[in-house]
Amino acid sequence: MNWLTNFRCIKVEITSHCNAKCPGCTRNITGGKNISNLDLSHMPFNLWKRIMHEDTKGMNLQEVLFDGNVGDLLMHPQALDFIKTTVEAHPLIHIQVNTNGGARTPQFWADIGKYLSTNEIPHKFNFAIDGLEDTHHLHRRSTKYDVVVRNMKAFIDAGGQASWVYTLFDHNIHQQKEAEERAEKLGATWFQMRHSCIPGEDLYTKTDKEEYSIGTDNIYDYDEKLELKKDLEYLENEIEFIDHSCSAFSERQIQIDFRGMLWPCSYIYATEVFNDKPLSHSPFYIPGQKNPSDEDYVAPEMEHPRNKLNLHKHTLSEILTNDFFANQLPSAIEDKRLNVCNRWCFN
């Protein structure tokens, strides 16, 4: 597994700040207050500029996906600069962004749409709109349907290519057809309907002011889909996947988090996002109050790489060819030793 020569896409989270409070998200407690050990910070723009202009210079980089396990791109004060420097370094790059769309002004969104349109850059902005006026906010808490639609319209009217991404729950299934019709009227390029990421489980919301559950019992009565709603003047810069048991390696992705740490995938990264304290399902987790002499001691599945994955201290090439990526990780994947991999990719 040669991660350096294989990857074609960088999945990056440039901030841990978010304007939404979705129940089920690891950043908050049942849709309310943030957890106490969440590291709230932004990626330094100069680090990303170096990665794009120096670390990946001459590489066959086809896509940058601005995504977030706990943060939303638009909460970074230099969000547009991150997009611009990516395009400046790799003019033919495919830019993709996942966002709740509920932050910033229409003018800000118009500026992004105009920039991407003027440069004829292949791009796709995925706006998460999980219902209509009376249902969207039940999952995308602290965002407003009217604001998200307003921002998406400003982006589209300025030339941006947008996708309305509709996550199915029991309470919004009956509205999916109308949502698709509205997406088309707004000029969205795509309409995507998808299942909840935790099917069969209720999303429980409990705050000082309200308490309710969001059901997912009936979502599989509907098929997922991604429909093109209008013609494109370009073909998407599609990455040619390879056959491999590791989904990230197969999809030729690597993951960079807001602290500048380089991970093999978002699943492993998600176990590490909280103040460098691995969660109990992390491959690097060592149970507290135990030591190797205890009969019930459970050793971590892998040696923690620590600063070996830190882009502030190492170049991207140095990390992708170090012992962790070249030996330890491939061995653990091949032997199926990592519970996080077994849960998400090998089942």
C-alpha positions as CSV (number, residue, x, y, z in Angstrom):
1,M,0.0,0.0,0.0
2,N,1.8,3.0,-1.3
3,W,-0.2,6.0,0.0
4,L,1.9,8.6,-1.6
5,T,1.5,7.4,-5.2
6,N,-2.0,6.2,-4.7
7,F,-4.0,9.2,-3.4
8,R,-5.8,11.6,-5.8
9,C,-8.1,13.3,-3.4
10,I,-7.4,15.3,-0.2
11,K,-10.3,15.4,2.2
12,V,-9.8,18.3,4.6
13,E,-11.5,19.9,7.6
14,I,-10.2,23.4,8.0
15,T,-12.0,24.3,11.2
16,S,-13.7,22.6,14.2
17,H,-16.2,25.5,14.5
18,C,-19.8,24.9,13.4
19,N,-23.0,27.0,13.5
20,A,-25.3,23.9,13.7
21,K,-26.1,21.6,16.6
22,C,-27.2,18.4,14.9
23,P,-28.2,15.6,17.3
24,G,-25.9,12.6,16.9
25,C,-22.9,14.8,16.0
26,T,-19.9,14.1,18.2
27,R,-19.3,17.8,18.9
28,N,-22.3,18.3,21.1
29,I,-24.4,16.6,23.8
30,T,-27.8,15.5,22.4
31,G,-28.0,18.5,20.1
32,G,-27.2,21.0,22.9
33,K,-23.9,22.2,24.5
34,N,-20.5,21.4,23.0
35,I,-18.6,18.6,24.7
36,S,-16.0,19.9,27.1
37,N,-12.9,18.5,25.4
38,L,-13.6,19.7,21.9
39,D,-10.6,21.6,20.5
40,L,-12.1,24.7,19.0
41,S,-9.6,26.1,16.4
42,H,-9.0,26.9,12.8
43,M,-6.3,25.6,10.5
44,P,-3.7,28.3,9.8
45,F,-4.1,29.4,6.2
46,N,-0.3,29.5,5.6
47,L,-0.1,25.7,6.3
48,W,-2.7,25.0,3.7
49,K,-1.0,27.3,1.2
50,R,2.2,25.4,1.7
51,I,0.5,22.0,1.3
52,M,-1.1,23.2,-2.0
53,H,1.8,25.1,-3.5
54,E,4.8,23.1,-2.2
55,D,3.9,19.7,-0.8
56,T,1.6,18.6,-3.6
57,K,3.4,20.4,-6.5
58,G,3.6,18.2,-9.5
59,M,1.4,15.5,-8.0
60,N,-1.7,14.1,-9.8
61,L,-4.1,15.7,-7.4
62,Q,-7.6,15.6,-8.9
63,E,-9.9,16.7,-6.1
64,V,-10.1,18.5,-2.8
65,L,-13.1,17.8,-0.6
66,F,-13.7,20.4,2.1
67,D,-15.7,18.4,4.6
68,G,-16.1,18.2,8.3
69,N,-16.4,15.7,11.1
70,V,-17.1,18.4,13.6
71,G,-16.7,21.7,11.7
72,D,-18.1,23.5,8.7
73,L,-15.8,25.2,6.1
74,L,-17.8,28.4,6.1
75,M,-17.0,29.0,9.8
76,H,-13.4,29.6,8.9
77,P,-12.7,33.4,8.5
78,Q,-10.5,32.7,5.5
79,A,-12.7,30.1,3.8
80,L,-12.6,31.7,0.4
81,D,-8.8,32.0,0.6
82,F,-8.5,28.3,1.1
83,I,-10.5,27.7,-2.1
84,K,-8.6,30.2,-4.1
85,T,-5.1,29.0,-3.1
86,T,-6.2,25.4,-4.0
87,V,-7.2,26.5,-7.5
88,E,-4.1,28.7,-7.9
89,A,-1.9,25.7,-7.2
90,H,-3.9,23.2,-9.1
91,P,-6.0,25.0,-11.8
92,L,-7.8,21.9,-13.0
93,I,-8.7,20.6,-9.5
94,H,-12.3,19.5,-8.7
95,I,-13.5,21.4,-5.7
96,Q,-16.2,19.8,-3.6
97,V,-17.7,21.3,-0.4
98,N,-20.1,19.8,2.2
99,T,-21.8,22.5,4.2
100,N,-25.0,23.1,6.1
101,G,-25.1,26.5,4.3
102,G,-26.6,28.3,7.2
103,A,-23.7,30.7,7.9
104,R,-22.5,33.9,6.2
105,T,-24.3,36.5,4.0
106,P,-25.7,36.1,0.5
107,Q,-22.9,38.4,-0.8
108,F,-20.3,36.0,0.6
109,W,-21.9,33.1,-1.2
110,A,-22.2,35.1,-4.4
111,D,-18.5,35.9,-4.2
112,I,-17.7,32.2,-4.0
113,G,-20.1,31.3,-6.9
114,K,-18.7,34.1,-9.1
115,Y,-15.1,33.1,-8.5
116,L,-15.7,29.4,-9.3
117,S,-17.8,30.3,-12.3
118,T,-15.4,32.9,-13.7
119,N,-12.5,30.4,-13.6
120,E,-14.7,27.5,-15.0
121,I,-13.5,25.3,-12.2
122,P,-15.2,21.9,-11.9
123,H,-16.9,22.2,-8.5
124,K,-19.9,21.0,-6.4
125,F,-21.2,22.6,-3.3
126,N,-23.4,20.2,-1.3
127,F,-26.0,22.1,0.8
128,A,-27.5,19.9,3.5
129,I,-31.2,20.8,3.5
130,D,-33.1,18.1,5.4
131,G,-36.7,19.0,4.8
132,L,-38.8,22.2,4.3
133,E,-39.7,25.2,6.5
134,D,-41.4,23.0,9.1
135,T,-38.9,20.1,9.3
136,H,-35.4,21.1,8.2
137,H,-34.5,22.5,11.6
138,L,-35.4,19.3,13.5
139,H,-32.1,17.7,12.4
140,R,-30.0,20.7,11.3
141,R,-30.5,22.4,14.6
142,S,-29.6,26.1,14.9
143,T,-29.9,26.6,11.1
144,K,-32.9,28.1,9.4
145,Y,-34.4,26.7,6.2
146,D,-35.0,30.2,4.7
147,V,-31.4,31.3,5.4
148,V,-29.9,28.2,3.8
149,V,-32.1,28.4,0.7
150,R,-31.3,32.2,0.4
151,N,-27.5,31.4,0.6
152,M,-27.8,28.6,-1.9
153,K,-29.7,30.8,-4.3
154,A,-27.1,33.6,-4.1
155,F,-24.4,31.0,-4.9
156,I,-26.3,29.6,-7.8
157,D,-27.3,32.9,-9.3
158,A,-23.7,34.0,-9.3
159,G,-22.8,30.9,-11.3
160,G,-22.1,28.3,-8.7
161,Q,-23.0,24.6,-9.1
162,A,-25.0,23.4,-6.1
163,S,-26.5,20.2,-4.9
164,W,-29.5,20.0,-2.5
165,V,-28.6,17.1,-0.2
166,Y,-31.7,15.7,1.5
167,T,-31.1,13.3,4.4
168,L,-34.1,11.0,5.0
169,F,-35.8,10.7,8.4
170,D,-39.2,9.5,9.3
171,H,-40.5,13.1,9.7
172,N,-39.4,14.4,6.3
173,I,-40.0,11.4,3.9
174,H,-43.3,12.8,2.8
175,Q,-41.7,16.0,1.6
176,Q,-38.9,14.7,-0.5
177,K,-40.8,15.1,-3.8
178,E,-41.5,18.8,-3.1
179,A,-37.9,19.4,-2.0
180,E,-36.7,18.0,-5.3
181,E,-39.1,20.3,-7.2
182,R,-37.9,23.3,-5.2
183,A,-34.3,22.4,-5.9
184,E,-34.9,22.4,-9.6
185,K,-36.7,25.7,-9.5
186,L,-33.8,27.2,-7.6
187,G,-31.4,26.1,-10.3
188,A,-29.6,23.4,-8.4
189,T,-27.4,21.2,-10.6
190,W,-28.1,18.1,-8.5
191,F,-30.6,16.7,-6.1
192,Q,-29.3,14.0,-3.8
193,M,-31.5,11.9,-1.4
194,R,-29.6,9.8,1.1
195,H,-30.2,7.7,4.2
196,S,-29.3,8.7,7.6
197,C,-25.8,7.7,8.7
198,I,-27.2,5.8,11.7
199,P,-30.2,3.9,10.4
200,G,-32.3,1.9,12.9
201,E,-31.4,4.3,15.7
202,D,-33.3,7.3,17.0
203,L,-31.5,10.6,17.1
204,Y,-32.2,11.9,20.6
205,T,-32.4,15.6,21.2
206,K,-32.4,17.0,24.8
207,T,-31.6,20.5,25.8
208,D,-32.7,22.9,28.5
209,K,-35.5,24.0,26.2
210,E,-36.7,20.9,24.3
211,E,-36.6,17.2,24.0
212,Y,-37.6,14.9,21.1
213,S,-36.4,12.0,19.0
214,I,-35.9,11.7,15.3
215,G,-36.8,8.3,13.9
216,T,-35.2,6.4,11.1
217,D,-37.4,3.3,11.0
218,N,-38.9,3.9,7.5
219,I,-36.0,5.4,5.5
220,Y,-35.1,2.2,3.7
221,D,-38.5,2.3,2.0
222,Y,-36.9,4.9,-0.3
223,D,-33.8,4.4,-2.5
224,E,-30.8,6.8,-2.4
225,K,-30.2,8.8,-5.5
226,L,-28.2,11.6,-7.1
227,E,-30.0,13.2,-10.0
228,L,-28.5,15.7,-12.5
229,K,-31.0,18.6,-12.8
230,K,-29.3,20.7,-15.5
231,D,-26.7,20.2,-18.1
232,L,-23.0,20.9,-17.3
233,E,-20.5,22.5,-19.6
234,Y,-17.8,20.2,-18.3
235,L,-17.5,16.6,-17.2
236,E,-16.7,16.0,-13.5
237,N,-13.1,15.2,-12.9
238,E,-13.9,11.6,-11.7
239,I,-11.2,9.7,-9.8
240,E,-10.6,6.1,-11.0
241,F,-11.1,4.0,-7.9
242,I,-9.0,0.8,-7.3
243,D,-10.0,-2.5,-5.9
244,H,-9.0,-2.6,-2.2
245,S,-10.6,-3.6,1.1
246,C,-9.7,-0.2,2.6
247,S,-12.3,2.2,1.4
248,A,-10.1,5.3,1.7
249,F,-7.3,3.6,-0.2
250,S,-9.8,2.3,-2.8
251,E,-11.2,5.8,-3.2
252,R,-7.7,7.3,-3.3
253,Q,-8.3,9.7,-0.4
254,I,-6.3,11.0,2.5
255,Q,-7.6,13.1,5.4
256,I,-6.2,16.3,6.9
257,D,-7.7,17.7,10.1
258,F,-8.0,21.3,11.3
259,R,-4.9,20.8,13.5
260,G,-2.8,19.9,10.5
261,M,-2.7,16.1,11.3
262,L,-2.6,13.8,8.3
263,W,-4.8,10.6,8.6
264,P,-5.6,7.7,6.3
265,C,-9.3,8.3,6.6
266,S,-12.1,10.3,8.3
267,Y,-13.1,7.2,10.4
268,I,-9.8,6.9,12.2
269,Y,-9.5,10.7,12.4
270,A,-12.9,10.9,14.1
271,T,-11.6,8.9,17.0
272,E,-8.8,11.5,17.5
273,V,-10.5,14.9,17.2
274,F,-10.9,15.7,20.9
275,N,-7.8,17.3,22.4
276,D,-5.5,14.5,21.4
277,K,-7.4,12.1,23.8
278,P,-8.4,9.0,21.8
279,L,-11.9,7.8,22.2
280,S,-12.6,4.2,23.4
281,H,-13.1,3.0,19.9
282,S,-9.8,4.5,18.6
283,P,-7.1,2.1,17.5
284,F,-4.7,4.1,19.7
285,Y,-6.8,4.0,22.9
286,I,-5.3,2.8,26.1
287,P,-7.9,2.2,28.9
288,G,-7.4,4.3,32.0
289,Q,-6.4,2.9,35.4
290,K,-4.8,-0.2,33.8
291,N,-1.3,-1.3,33.0
292,P,0.3,-4.3,31.2
293,S,0.5,-6.3,34.5
294,D,-3.3,-6.3,34.9
295,E,-5.0,-9.5,33.8
296,D,-7.8,-7.5,32.1
297,Y,-5.4,-5.0,30.4
298,V,-6.4,-4.3,26.8
299,A,-3.5,-3.1,24.7
300,P,-4.1,-0.5,21.9
301,E,-4.6,-1.9,18.5
302,M,-1.7,0.3,17.1
303,E,1.2,2.3,18.4
304,H,0.1,6.0,18.5
305,P,1.9,7.9,15.7
306,R,1.8,11.2,17.6
307,N,3.7,14.0,15.8
308,K,4.8,11.6,13.0
309,L,1.5,12.7,11.3
310,N,1.9,16.4,12.0
311,L,2.1,18.6,8.8
312,H,3.4,21.5,10.9
313,K,6.6,19.4,11.4
314,H,6.7,17.2,8.3
315,T,5.9,17.5,4.6
316,L,3.1,15.5,3.2
317,S,5.5,13.2,1.3
318,E,7.5,12.6,4.5
319,I,4.4,11.5,6.4
320,L,3.0,9.3,3.6
321,T,6.3,7.4,3.4
322,N,7.1,7.1,7.1
323,D,6.9,3.8,9.1
324,F,3.3,4.4,10.1
325,F,2.0,4.7,6.5
326,A,4.5,2.3,4.9
327,N,4.5,-0.5,7.4
328,Q,2.3,-0.3,10.5
329,L,-0.9,0.8,8.9
330,P,-0.8,-1.6,5.9
331,S,-0.1,-4.5,8.3
332,A,-3.0,-3.6,10.6
333,I,-5.3,-3.3,7.6
334,E,-4.3,-6.5,6.0
335,D,-4.6,-8.4,9.3
336,K,-8.0,-6.7,10.0
337,R,-6.7,-5.7,13.5
338,L,-8.5,-2.3,13.7
339,N,-12.0,-2.3,15.1
340,V,-12.8,1.0,13.4
341,C,-12.0,-0.5,10.0
342,N,-13.9,-3.7,10.8
343,R,-16.9,-1.6,11.8
344,W,-17.1,0.7,8.7
345,C,-15.3,-1.0,5.9
346,F,-14.8,-4.7,6.4
347,N,-18.3,-5.7,7.5
